[in-house]
Amino acid sequence: MCRNIRQLHNFEPPASEEEVDDAALQFVRKVSGSNKPSKANAEAFDLAVAEVAACTRKLLDTLVTNAPPKNREEEAAKRRAKFEERFAA
């Protein structure tokens, strides 16, 4: 999985539209192999981002869990610690 895409499920407050759109954009960039599409492909690229975002929102809205919601700050701290450990040498 692309390292820039973060888990969006089970957070309080729920994932924002911006977070969902950012994840969709990263996914389409990864799949297409292009950070910025050519003019000829821009419409298809933008449509793909919108469709992936819509599917992601639908998925997040329908998932259920018994686990308590996660704290964004705690999860970010865990990612930072993991990053620092990985590149500490």
KOLKE-26744 format. One line per field, with one value per atom (N, C-alpha, C): chain; atom name; x, y, z; residue in three letters. Coordinates in steps of 0.1 Angstrom, whole numbers. Atoms other than C-alpha are relative to their C-alpha. Layout:
<rs>
cadena = [A; ...]
atomo = [CA; ...]
u = [X; ...]
v = [Y; ...]
w = [Z; ...]
residuo = [ALA; ...]
</rs>
This chain:
<rs>
cadena = [A; A; A; A; A; A; A; A; A; A; A; A; A; A; A; A; A; A; A; A; A; A; A; A; A; A; A; A; A; A; A; A; A; A; A; A; A; A; A; A; A; A; A; A; A; A; A; A; A; A; A; A; A; A; A; A; A; A; A; A; A; A; A; A; A; A; A; A; A; A; A; A; A; A; A; A; A; A; A; A; A; A; A; A; A; A; A; A; A; A; A; A; A; A; A; A; A; A; A; A; A; A; A; A; A; A; A; A; A; A; A; A; A; A; A; A; A; A; A; A; A; A; A; A; A; A; A; A; A; A; A; A; A; A; A; A; A; A; A; A; A; A; A; A; A; A; A; A; A; A; A; A; A; A; A; A; A; A; A; A; A; A; A; A; A; A; A; A; A; A; A; A; A; A; A; A; A; A; A; A; A; A; A; A; A; A; A; A; A; A; A; A; A; A; A; A; A; A; A; A; A; A; A; A; A; A; A; A; A; A; A; A; A; A; A; A; A; A; A; A; A; A; A; A; A; A; A; A; A; A; A; A; A; A; A; A; A; A; A; A; A; A; A; A; A; A; A; A; A; A; A; A; A; A; A; A; A; A; A; A; A; A; A; A; A; A; A]
atomo = [N; CA; C; N; CA; C; N; CA; C; N; CA; C; N; CA; C; N; CA; C; N; CA; C; N; CA; C; N; CA; C; N; CA; C; N; CA; C; N; CA; C; N; CA; C; N; CA; C; N; CA; C; N; CA; C; N; CA; C; N; CA; C; N; CA; C; N; CA; C; N; CA; C; N; CA; C; N; CA; C; N; CA; C; N; CA; C; N; CA; C; N; CA; C; N; CA; C; N; CA; C; N; CA; C; N; CA; C; N; CA; C; N; CA; C; N; CA; C; N; CA; C; N; CA; C; N; CA; C; N; CA; C; N; CA; C; N; CA; C; N; CA; C; N; CA; C; N; CA; C; N; CA; C; N; CA; C; N; CA; C; N; CA; C; N; CA; C; N; CA; C; N; CA; C; N; CA; C; N; CA; C; N; CA; C; N; CA; C; N; CA; C; N; CA; C; N; CA; C; N; CA; C; N; CA; C; N; CA; C; N; CA; C; N; CA; C; N; CA; C; N; CA; C; N; CA; C; N; CA; C; N; CA; C; N; CA; C; N; CA; C; N; CA; C; N; CA; C; N; CA; C; N; CA; C; N; CA; C; N; CA; C; N; CA; C; N; CA; C; N; CA; C; N; CA; C; N; CA; C; N; CA; C; N; CA; C; N; CA; C; N; CA; C; N; CA; C; N; CA; C; N; CA; C; N; CA; C; N; CA; C]
u = [8; 0; 9; -7; 11; 2; -2; 27; -7; 6; 10; -15; 14; -25; -1; 2; -36; -13; 12; -62; -10; 10; -94; -12; 11; -118; 2; 0; -127; 7; -5; -116; -11; 10; -134; 7; 12; -143; 3; -2; -148; 9; -8; -126; -7; 6; -132; 0; 1; -141; 14; -13; -106; 9; -8; -89; -4; 4; -110; 4; -5; -102; 15; -15; -65; 4; -3; -65; -3; 4; -84; 10; -10; -59; 13; -13; -29; -2; 2; -45; 0; 0; -52; 14; -14; -17; 8; -8; -2; -4; 5; -24; 4; -2; -19; 15; -14; 18; 3; -2; 13; -4; 4; 13; -9; 9; -2; -2; 3; -19; 1; -1; -15; -14; 13; -43; -10; 9; -56; -5; 4; -59; -6; 5; -70; -14; 14; -107; -2; 1; -103; 6; -7; -79; -9; 9; -103; -12; 12; -133; 4; -4; -113; 2; -2; -104; -14; 14; -141; -7; 7; -153; 6; -6; -127; -3; 4; -135; -14; 14; -172; -1; 0; -166; 6; -6; -143; -9; 10; -169; -11; 10; -195; 5; -6; -172; 1; -2; -164; -13; 13; -201; -7; 6; -210; 7; -8; -182; -5; 4; -190; 11; -10; -167; -5; 2; -169; 12; -12; -135; -3; 2; -133; 7; -6; -126; 15; -14; -89; 2; -3; -73; 10; -9; -57; 14; -13; -29; 8; -8; -19; 5; -4; -19; 12; -10; 2; 14; -12; 27; 6; -5; 30; 7; -6; 37; 14; -13; 64; 10; -9; 80; 5; -4; 80; 10; -9; 96; 13; -13; 123; 8; -7; 131; 6; -4; 133; 12; -11; 157; 10; -9; 176; 15; -14; 207; 8]
v = [-12; 0; 12; -12; 35; 6; -5; 49; 13; -12; 82; -1; 2; 67; -5; 3; 66; -7; 6; 45; 12; -11; 66; -5; 6; 42; 1; 1; 44; 11; -12; 79; 9; -9; 104; 14; 1; 127; -8; 8; 107; 8; -6; 113; 11; -11; 146; -3; 1; 150; 3; -3; 165; -12; 12; 134; -11; 10; 111; 4; -4; 132; -1; 1; 133; -15; 14; 95; -5; 4; 91; 5; -6; 114; -8; 8; 94; -13; 13; 61; 1; -2; 74; 3; -3; 88; -13; 12; 55; -10; 10; 34; 5; -5; 57; 3; -2; 63; 15; -14; 100; 9; -10; 129; 11; -10; 153; -5; 6; 139; 11; -9; 154; 6; -6; 176; -11; 10; 146; -10; 9; 125; 7; -7; 152; -3; 3; 145; -14; 14; 107; -1; 0; 113; 6; -7; 138; -8; 8; 115; -12; 11; 86; 4; -5; 106; 2; -2; 116; -13; 13; 80; -7; 7; 66; 7; -7; 93; -4; 3; 85; -15; 14; 47; 0; 0; 54; 5; -6; 76; -10; 10; 49; -11; 10; 23; 4; -5; 44; 1; -2; 51; -13; 13; 14; -9; 9; -2; 1; 0; -12; -6; 6; -20; 2; 0; -27; 7; -6; -11; 14; -14; 23; 8; -9; 52; 3; -3; 60; 16; -14; 93; 4; -4; 112; 3; -4; 127; -12; 12; 94; -8; 7; 77; 7; -8; 105; -2; 1; 102; -14; 14; 64; 0; 0; 71; 7; -8; 97; -9; 8; 73; -11; 11; 45; 6; -6; 69; 3; -3; 81; -13; 13; 45; -6; 6; 35; 7; -8; 63; 5; -4; 66; -4; 5; 49; 8]
w = [0; 0; 0; 0; -6; 14; -13; 25; 4; -2; 21; 3; -2; 24; 15; -14; 61; 2; -4; 77; 4; -2; 78; 9; -7; 96; 15; -15; 133; 7; -7; 143; 5; -5; 163; 0; 9; 147; -13; 12; 115; -10; 10; 85; -8; 7; 68; -15; 15; 31; -6; 5; 26; 2; -2; 41; -10; 9; 19; -14; 13; -12; -2; 1; -4; -2; 1; 0; -14; 13; -33; -10; 9; -51; 1; -2; -37; -7; 6; -48; -15; 15; -84; -5; 4; -86; -1; -1; -75; -12; 10; -99; -14; 14; -129; -3; 2; -123; -3; 4; -127; 11; -10; -102; -6; 7; -127; -14; 13; -158; -11; 12; -193; -2; 3; -206; -6; 6; -226; 10; -11; -194; 12; -12; -170; 4; -3; -173; 6; -5; -168; 14; -13; -139; 11; -10; -121; 3; -1; -127; 9; -8; -112; 15; -14; -81; 7; -5; -76; 3; -2; -80; 12; -11; -56; 13; -12; -31; 4; -3; -33; 5; -5; -29; 14; -13; 0; 11; -10; 18; 2; -2; 12; 8; -8; 26; 15; -14; 57; 7; -5; 62; 4; -3; 62; 9; -8; 81; 15; -14; 117; 8; -9; 146; 15; -14; 183; 8; -6; 189; 3; -3; 206; -11; 10; 182; 4; -2; 178; 1; -2; 187; -11; 11; 158; 4; -6; 179; 4; -4; 194; -12; 12; 160; -7; 6; 146; 7; -8; 175; -3; 3; 168; -13; 13; 131; 1; -2; 141; 6; -7; 165; -9; 9; 139; -10; 9; 114; 5; -7; 138; 2; -2; 147; -13; 13; 110; -5; 6; 101; 10; -11; 134; -2; 2; 121; -8]
residuo = [MET; MET; MET; CYS; CYS; CYS; ARG; ARG; ARG; ASN; ASN; ASN; ILE; ILE; ILE; ARG; ARG; ARG; GLN; GLN; GLN; LEU; LEU; LEU; HIS; HIS; HIS; ASN; ASN; ASN; PHE; PHE; PHE; GLU; GLU; GLU; PRO; PRO; PRO; PRO; PRO; PRO; ALA; ALA; ALA; SER; SER; SER; GLU; GLU; GLU; GLU; GLU; GLU; GLU; GLU; GLU; VAL; VAL; VAL; ASP; ASP; ASP; ASP; ASP; ASP; ALA; ALA; ALA; ALA; ALA; ALA; LEU; LEU; LEU; GLN; GLN; GLN; PHE; PHE; PHE; VAL; VAL; VAL; ARG; ARG; ARG; LYS; LYS; LYS; VAL; VAL; VAL; SER; SER; SER; GLY; GLY; GLY; SER; SER; SER; ASN; ASN; ASN; LYS; LYS; LYS; PRO; PRO; PRO; SER; SER; SER; LYS; LYS; LYS; ALA; ALA; ALA; ASN; ASN; ASN; ALA; ALA; ALA; GLU; GLU; GLU; ALA; ALA; ALA; PHE; PHE; PHE; ASP; ASP; ASP; LEU; LEU; LEU; ALA; ALA; ALA; VAL; VAL; VAL; ALA; ALA; ALA; GLU; GLU; GLU; VAL; VAL; VAL; ALA; ALA; ALA; ALA; ALA; ALA; CYS; CYS; CYS; THR; THR; THR; ARG; ARG; ARG; LYS; LYS; LYS; LEU; LEU; LEU; LEU; LEU; LEU; ASP; ASP; ASP; THR; THR; THR; LEU; LEU; LEU; VAL; VAL; VAL; THR; THR; THR; ASN; ASN; ASN; ALA; ALA; ALA; PRO; PRO; PRO; PRO; PRO; PRO; LYS; LYS; LYS; ASN; ASN; ASN; ARG; ARG; ARG; GLU; GLU; GLU; GLU; GLU; GLU; GLU; GLU; GLU; ALA; ALA; ALA; ALA; ALA; ALA; LYS; LYS; LYS; ARG; ARG; ARG; ARG; ARG; ARG; ALA; ALA; ALA; LYS; LYS; LYS; PHE; PHE; PHE; GLU; GLU; GLU; GLU; GLU; GLU; ARG; ARG; ARG; PHE; PHE; PHE; ALA; ALA; ALA; ALA; ALA; ALA]
</rs>
